[in-house]
Amino acid sequence: MGRTSHCALLNIHRFRFDKDPNIRMNAAKALGEIKNPKAVEPLIVALKDENPGVREEAAKALVQIGVPAVNVLIDALKDGDADVRERATWALGAIKDSIAVKPLIALLKDKNPRVQEQAVKALIEIGKPAINLNLCSGG
């Protein structure tokens, strides 16, 4: 990562805590555009922001970062907040990494119907690896 990118990342981190949700949304969006794996942790925190727009931008940014975000997103599937689980599920479906298939299948039994529905959509997005794994495991 170049010096300019590193400085930009540090400056954006500061804005994550601004009182204005529009600034936090733009910070999340900028973190996604940088596509630096170091932005994954702050974006996971932003998935829990009080503002739904910030949470949405954080999920989109994690998708832009892609595979480096997958394991942390899988961990977020266990969060107590259904909205966090739903957004993490959406992001995993958009990233389409087959490593997420088993955890997404487990969400088909989530207590929240929105999370269940998003898990179905994510598995469809992942496609063939999800179907093959589910058939091979007898699921």
N, C-alpha and C positions, 0 to 999 in steps of 0.2 A: 504494500500500500504506500503510495507516495505521500510526501509531506503535506501537500494540499488536501488530499483526501483525508488524512489523519486529522488535520485541523478542522476540516468541515465536520467530521464525525464528532469531535469534541464539542464544537459549537452547537450542533444539533442536539446532542445529549442534554445540554443546558436548557434548551427550550422545551424538553419533554415535561418539565415541571411547571411551565407557565400556567397562570390562572385562566388564560383565554383558551378555550377548547379549539379554536381555529388555528392557533399557533401550535398547539400539541398535534393537531391533525396534520399540519404541514410538516412538522418535525418527523412524524412517523412516515409520511410520504417520502420525504427527503432521505431518510434512512434506507428505505427500500430502493430508491434510485441509486444510492451509493453501492448497494449490493455487497456490503462488507459483512462477513459472518460475525464480526464483533458486535453488530447491531442486533443480533438475534435476541439476546437476553433483555435489552431494554424494550424491544418490541413485544416480547412476551408479557412484560410488565404492563405495557400499553394495552394489551388485550383485556386488561382488567380495569381500564380507565372508566370513570363514571360517565363519560360521554360516549354514546353509541357511535358517533362519527369517528372519534379517535380509535375506538376498538376496530371499526371497519378498515380504516387506513392502516392500522397495525397488521391486520390479517393480510391485506393486499401486499404490504411491504414484505412480510415474511414469504409470501409466494414469490416475489421478485428475487429474494435472496436464494430461494429454492432449496436444494438438497441439504445444505448446511443447517437449515432450520428444522429438518424433519424430526430428529430425535427430541428436540425441545418441544415441538408441537405434539408429539406422541405423549410426552409427559403431561402436557396441558389437557389431554383428554381425560385426565383423572381429577381435574380441578372441580371444586365444589360448586362453582358457578356454571349453570347450564349455558349461559351466553358464551363464556370462554370456551367450553367444550364444543359448542356449535361452530364458533368461528375457527377454532383449531381444526375441526373436522373438515370444514370448507377448504381451508388452506391446504390440508393434506391431499384432498381430492384434486385441487388445482395443480399441486406439485407433481402428482402422479407417480410417487415413488412406491414400489411394491412392498417395501419394508413396513409400510403403514397398514397393509391389508388386515393382518390379524387384529391389531388394536381397533381398527374400524369395524370389523365384524363383531367384536365384543360390544361396541356401542349400539348395535342393533337391539340390545336389551337394556339400553339406558332408560332411566325412569322418566326422562323428558322426551315427549314425542317429537319435538323440533330437532333434538339431537339425533334421534333415531332416523328421522327423515333425511337429515343432512348426511348421516353415515351411509344411507342407501345411495344418495346422489354421489358422494365421494367414491364409493366402490364402483359405481358405474363409470365415473370419470377415469379411474385407474384402469378399468377395463379388464382385458384378458388375464393379467396376473391375479386379479381378485377372483375371477371365476375359476381359474385353474386351482388356486389354493383352496378355495371353498369346496370344490368337488373332490380334490385329493384328500382333504381332511375329513370328508364325510359330512361337512356342514351344510 
